[in-house]
Amino acid sequence: MTTIDPATARRAEPMIPDWRPRLLRLVNQRAIVRQKVTLASGQTSDYYIDGRSLFLHGESALLIGEALFQLTHDLQPQTIGGPEVGALPLAVAATMRYFQAGVDMEGFFVRKEAKTHGLQKRIEGRLEAGWRVVIVEDVMTTGGSAVSAIEAVQAAGGRIVAVVCLVDRLQGAAERFAQMGLVFRPVFTLKELSI
C-alpha cells in the first residue's frame, strides 16, 4: 500500500484550490430540500439534505473527492468507506483523488446485513485486518448508521482513524464519536448552510 511521502507531498496541495466555497455553493443549491421528513435517526425535520443530488453530479463528485482527500490524507488511511448506499460514491470519489495524488487507495462499503447469495459478504470492496480506515457518510445526525459500519469494520480487524461526513447536522454525532474516542471531521456543519 503506497502512502504519501515527501516526493509526492506536493500532490497533497489541492488540485482545486477553491474547492471548499464551490462545494458549499453546490450543497446549498442542490442538496437542501425544504419539506417535513423523517430522518434515519427517527427524528423529524423541516428540511432534508439530499447527498445523492451531490455525488451523482459531476462537479460535485469531483469536489467531494477533493474534500475527502484534504480532510484525510494526513492520517494515511489504507481504505475508505462506510454504510451503504451513501458511502459508495463517496469512497469512489476519494479513491480517485488519492490516485491522482499517487496513492494507491482502496474503498469499501458496509451492507446492513450480509447477502444470502454470492459471496455472502457484509463488507464489499477491500478491507484487511490491521488496515487504517476512514469511515465516510454524506450527512450525519446522531451517527447511528456510521456506528453500525464502524462496528462491522472493527469486527473485521480494521483500525478506524477518522469518521468524515459532508454535513454534520449538529445533533449528536460529534459527541457520540468523541465518546468512542474517534476523530470526527465534517466538511461542513449545519451552521455553514443556508437553511
C-alpha positions in Angstrom: 0.0 0.0 0.0 1.5 3.3 -1.1 1.5 6.2 1.4 2.2 9.9 0.9 5.9 10.6 1.2 8.0 13.8 0.7 8.3 13.0 -3.0 4.6 13.1 -3.5 3.7 15.6 -0.8 3.3 18.4 -3.4 0.3 16.4 -4.7 -1.4 16.9 -1.4 -1.9 20.5 -2.3 -5.5 21.0 -3.5 -5.9 20.2 -7.2 -8.9 22.6 -7.0 -7.7 25.5 -4.7 -11.2 26.9 -4.3 -12.9 23.5 -3.7 -14.5 24.4 -0.3 -16.6 27.5 -1.4 -17.5 25.8 -4.6 -18.7 22.7 -2.8 -20.6 24.7 -0.2 -22.4 26.6 -3.0 -23.4 23.3 -4.6 -24.6 21.9 -1.3 -26.8 24.9 -0.8 -28.1 24.9 -4.4 -28.6 21.2 -5.0 -28.9 19.4 -1.7 -31.2 21.3 0.6 -34.9 20.3 0.3 -37.3 22.2 2.4 -40.1 19.8 3.5 -41.0 17.8 6.5 -39.2 14.4 6.6 -38.3 11.6 9.0 -34.6 11.1 9.2 -32.7 7.7 9.6 -32.3 8.6 13.3 -36.1 8.6 13.6 -36.2 12.4 14.3 -38.4 14.6 12.2 -37.1 17.7 10.4 -38.4 20.6 8.3 -35.6 20.2 5.8 -33.6 17.4 4.2 -30.0 17.4 3.0 -30.0 15.2 -0.1 -26.4 13.9 -0.5 -27.4 11.9 -3.6 -28.1 15.0 -5.5 -24.4 15.9 -4.9 -22.5 12.7 -5.6 -24.5 11.9 -8.7 -23.4 15.2 -10.2 -20.1 15.6 -12.0 -18.7 18.8 -10.5 -20.0 18.0 -7.0 -18.4 14.5 -7.1 -15.1 16.0 -8.2 -15.2 18.5 -5.3 -16.3 15.8 -2.8 -13.2 13.7 -3.8 -11.0 16.7 -3.1 -12.7 17.5 0.2 -12.3 13.9 1.4 -8.7 13.8 0.4 -7.9 17.1 2.1 -9.6 16.0 5.3 -7.9 12.6 5.5 -4.5 12.4 3.7 -2.6 13.4 6.9 -4.0 10.2 8.5 -2.5 8.0 5.8 -5.5 5.7 5.5 -5.4 2.5 3.5 -9.1 2.2 2.7 -12.1 4.4 2.9 -15.8 3.6 3.0 -18.9 3.4 5.2 -22.5 2.4 5.2 -24.5 1.6 2.1 -25.6 3.3 -0.1 -24.2 6.8 0.6 -20.6 5.8 1.3 -20.2 4.0 -2.1 -20.0 7.1 -4.3 -18.0 9.0 -1.6 -15.4 6.2 -1.5 -15.2 6.2 -5.3 -14.6 9.9 -5.4 -12.0 9.7 -2.6 -10.1 6.8 -4.1 -9.9 8.6 -7.5 -8.5 11.7 -5.9 -6.0 9.7 -3.9 -4.9 8.0 -7.2 -4.3 11.5 -8.7 -2.0 12.2 -5.7 0.0 9.0 -6.4 -1.6 7.0 -3.5 -3.0 3.5 -4.0 -6.2 3.8 -2.0 -8.8 1.1 -1.6 -12.5 1.6 -1.0 -15.4 -0.4 0.5 -19.0 -0.2 1.7 -20.8 -2.0 4.5 -24.2 -3.6 3.9 -26.9 -3.5 6.5 -26.7 -7.3 6.5 -24.7 -9.9 4.6 -26.1 -11.1 1.3 -27.7 -14.5 1.3 -26.2 -15.4 -2.1 -22.9 -15.0 -3.9 -20.0 -14.5 -1.6 -22.4 -13.6 1.3 -20.2 -10.7 2.4 -21.3 -7.8 4.6 -18.3 -5.6 3.6 -17.9 -5.2 -0.1 -14.5 -3.9 -1.5 -11.1 -4.1 0.1 -10.6 -4.1 3.8 -7.9 -6.2 5.5 -7.2 -6.7 9.2 -4.9 -4.1 10.5 -5.6 -1.5 7.8 -6.1 2.1 8.7 -9.7 3.0 7.8 -11.6 6.2 7.3 -15.4 5.9 7.6 -17.4 8.3 5.4 -21.1 9.3 5.2 -22.9 12.0 3.4 -25.0 13.5 6.2 -24.7 12.8 10.0 -27.4 13.4 12.5 -26.7 11.1 15.5 -24.2 9.0 13.7 -26.2 5.7 14.1 -25.6 4.4 10.5 -21.9 5.1 10.8 -21.6 3.4 14.1 -23.1 0.2 12.6 -20.5 0.4 9.8 -17.7 1.1 12.4 -18.6 -2.0 14.4 -18.5 -4.2 11.2 -15.1 -2.7 10.2 -13.7 -3.2 13.7 -15.0 -6.8 13.8 -13.1 -7.4 10.5 -9.9 -6.1 12.1 -9.9 -2.5 10.6 -8.4 0.3 12.7 -10.6 3.4 12.4 -8.5 6.6 12.1 -11.4 9.0 11.4 -15.0 9.5 10.6 -15.8 12.1 7.9 -19.1 13.4 6.6 -20.1 16.0 4.1 -22.6 17.7 6.5 -22.9 17.4 10.3 -26.4 18.4 11.3 -25.1 19.1 14.9 -27.5 16.7 16.5 -25.2 14.5 18.5 -22.8 12.7 16.0 -19.7 14.7 17.1 -20.4 13.9 20.8 -21.0 10.2 20.0 -17.7 9.8 18.1 -15.8 11.7 20.9 -17.2 9.2 23.4 -15.9 6.4 21.2 -12.5 8.0 21.0 -12.8 8.6 17.3 -11.6 11.6 15.3 -14.6 13.3 13.6 -14.1 15.7 10.7 -17.1 17.1 8.9 -16.6 19.0 5.7 -19.4 21.4 6.7 -21.7 21.8 9.6 -25.3 22.9 9.6 -24.3 26.4 10.7 -22.5 26.9 7.4 -25.5 26.0 5.3 -28.2 28.4 4.0 -31.1 26.8 6.0 
